[in-house]
């Protein structure tokens, strides 16, 4: 990543694939009940700062991930408040690692040695405070396999967003790749063509990248709607479990837990349908694009 174009404390990678968001929403839904009813258990050592949803997601990673933390802050260039912020980031990274020690590894590069500065620059970490002395580097690179995302410069004003930024970066680099779009023709359900034409009126002029962006935005809108419905339904089912626990009736509690599991299953299936529809849109668009640019003579 070019450090001159990196945005502060925000990853500049490409849009996450639809399936990555699907796994995020799915994980959030399934961990909701755990968060509600796991309160009676003994909290883990990472439970003090990270939310229940985030912990649940980190514990279910598909692949190992390495978090490379660069805190190269020479005393003459970095203020005491920046040093304190760096220590808080270091503590947060420990919480991430403690959430899943088998899959999450944190590598710290904190001394002002030239080798650490060179490694930071090579990883896309942005240099700053050059006008005050030796260059400062404070950023994070998240890597898994050949995927990598960089938070090029961490700043105290973005501290509240850092846990969610890190969690999203980890989920993106470890997400399972969506199944490849089959090149052969796929059956086109009634209405899908009109739906695509509504989203992309000029098929011939739209590039595959344009279509991917538009379909993913439509996917995000559908997931947001499904997520709101999911939260309401799961919350209602969870409240029934709480009431049944208070009543002391074993049969009512069993029925309430069964209903909660059913609601979770139905919402999971709904999200699967939304994700599958995204893949269908992309496949049908390719057929329509080919027909529009290479008409049969």
N, C-alpha and C positions, 0 to 999 in steps of 0.2 A: 504494500500500500504506500502511496506517495505521502510522506508526512506533511507536505505543504497543502494538501487538499483534505486532510483528515479533519473531521469535526470533533469538537471537544466532547470527550466522554461519551461518544456515540459511535457504534460500529457503522462502517460505511460499506458493508458487504451488500451483495445483491438481495433482492426481495426473497424472503424465505419461501421454500416450496410449500404448496398447499398442504401436503401431508405433514410437514413440520408443525404448522398451526393446528392441524387436526389432532396430532398427538398431544399438543399443549392443552387444548380444550378438553380432550378426553381425560388426560391426567388430572386436570383441575377438577373435573366432575367426580372422578373416582376417589380423589383424596378429600373431597369435601366432607363426606361422611366420616372418614378417618379422623379428620380434624375435629369434628364435632364430638365424636364419641371416644376419641383417644385421650381426652383430657383427664380421664381417671387414671391413666397409666403414668409411668415415670418418664418425664421428658428427657430426651437425649441431650447431649452436651451442645449440639448445634441448634437446639430449639429456642435459644434465648433471643436471637435476632431475626432469623429467617421465618417466613410465614409457613403455615402448615402445607399450603398448596405447593410452595417452592420446594420444601423438603421432600414431599411426595414425589415430585417430578425428578429431583436429583437422585433419588434412590432407585429410579427405574430407567437409568440411562442405557441406551443401546450399545454404546462403545466407550472405551476409556478416553479421558480428555486430560490435557495438560494445560494448566493456567500458568503462564509466565508473567511474573510481576516484576516490573522495572521501577525501582525507586532510587534513582541516581540523583541525589540532592546534595550537592556540595554546600558546606556550611556558609560560604560567602555568597552563594547565589539563592539559597532557599530560606524563606522566613521560618521562624519557629512555628507559626500557625500551619504552614504547609507541611512541615515535618510531623506535626500532630495529626494532620489529616492523613498522611501516609501511614501512620501507625494504625489509624482506624481502618483504613483499607486493608492493611495486613491482617488485622483481627477478623474482618469480614471474610477474607479469603480462607482463613482457618476454619470458619464456620462452614463454608462451601466444602472444603476438603473433609471435614468431620461428618458431613451429611452422607458421604459415600466414599470412604477411604479406599475401596477397591477400584473405583473407576475415576476418581478425581485426584490429580496430583498437582500440587502447587510448587513451582520453582521460583525462588526469590533471587533477584539480582539487585542488591541494594548498596553495594560499596561504590564509591565514586571512581573506581578504577577504569582506565580507558577501555579495557575489554568489555566491561558492562555497558559503557556508553555506545561502543560500536555494535554490540549485540542488540541494544535497544533500537538504534537507528535501523539496523537490518530488519528488525521485526515490525517496522512501521511506526514506532513510538516517536512522538513529536518532541523535538528539542524546544526549550523555552528559557526565558531569563538570560538570554545571551548577552544582554546589555548590562547585566549585574556581575558577570564573571564567567566561571565555567558553566557549560550547558547543563540544564536540569532535564531529567526525563522522569515522568511519572505516568505510567500507563500499564495496560494489561493486554496480553495476547492469549487467545483461547484457541487451542489446536487439537484436532482429532483426525488422525490419518492425514489425508491431503487437504483437508478443510481447515481454514484458519480465519479468525476474525480478530480485529485489533481495536481496542478502545485507546485511541492514540494519545489522548491527554486527559487525565482525570483532574477535575477541578472541584473544590469544596462546594460550590454552588449547585453542583449536580449530585451531591452525595446521597440525597434521598432516593434518587432514581437508580443508583448504582446496583443495588441487589437485583432489581428486575432486569437491568441492562445485561448484567453478567449471566443471569439465568437464561435469558433469551439467546445470548450468544452461545452458551453451552448446548442448549437444545438444538440450535440450528446446525452446529458442527457435528453433532452426534446423531441427528435425525436419520432414520432410514430413508434411502432414496425412493421416490415414488416409482411404481412400475413403469417401464418404458411404454410409450405409446406405440401400439401395434400399427405397422404401416398398411396392413390390409384394410379394406373398407369395413366399417363397423355399422351395425344396424342403427338407423336413425329413428329414435322415438318420435311420435307425433308432437309437434310444437317446438322441438329443439332448434329447427332451422329458423323459425320466427324469433325465437329467443335470442339466437346468435345475431340475427339481423337487427334486432332491437339494440343490442349492445354494440355491434359493429356494422353500421349501415353500408359502408363501402368495403366489402370483403377484399376486392382486388387491390385496393390501396393500402390495406392494413398489413403490416409486417407480422411475422410470428411473435416478435418481441412485444408489439403493440397488443396483440391478442392475449398473450400471456399476462401482461399487466392488467388489461381490462377484465379478463376472466378471474384473475386472482382478487381484484378489488370486489367483484361481484361475490366471490367466495367468502371474502372477509365480511361483507355485509350479511350474507346468509348465516355465517358462523356467529356473528354478533347477535342476530335475532335468535338463533337456536340457543346460544349461551344464556341469554336473558330468560328464555322459557325454561331452560334446564335449571337455572339457579332457583327460580320460583318453585318449580315442581319438586326438586330435591329438598329445598328448605321446608316445604310443606310436609313432605314425607318424613323428614328428620324430626320435625316437631311432633309428629304422631308417635315416633319412637320415644321421644322424651316424655310425652304424656303417659305412654304405656309403662315406661320405667317407673314413673311416679305412682302409678296405680297399683303396682305390685302384682299384676296379673300376668302370669307366664304365657298364657295363650294370647293375650292382647299384644304382648311384647313380641312374640314370635310372628304374629300376623303383621305388625307394624314393620318389623325388620324385613319380612318377605316383600312387603309393598315397596319399601325403600330400594331393595335390590332390583325389583322389577322396573321401577322408575329409572334407575341408573342404566339398566340394560336397554330400555327403550331409547333413552337419550344417546347412548353410545351408538345404537343402530342408526339414529337420525344423523349423527355426525358422519358416520360411515357413508350414508347416502349422499350427503352434501359433498364430501371429498370425492366420491366416485363420479358425481355429476360434473365436477371440475375437470376430471380426466376425459369424460365424454365430450365436454364442450371443446377441449383442445383437439381431440381426435376428429370430431365433425368439422371443426374449423379448417383443419388441414385438407379435408376432402373438398370443402366448399372453396377454399383458396385455390386448390389445384384446378377445379372446374372453372373458376373465374379467370384464371390466368392462362389456362391452356384449354380453351373451348374445343369441343369435338367439331371437326369440319365435315 
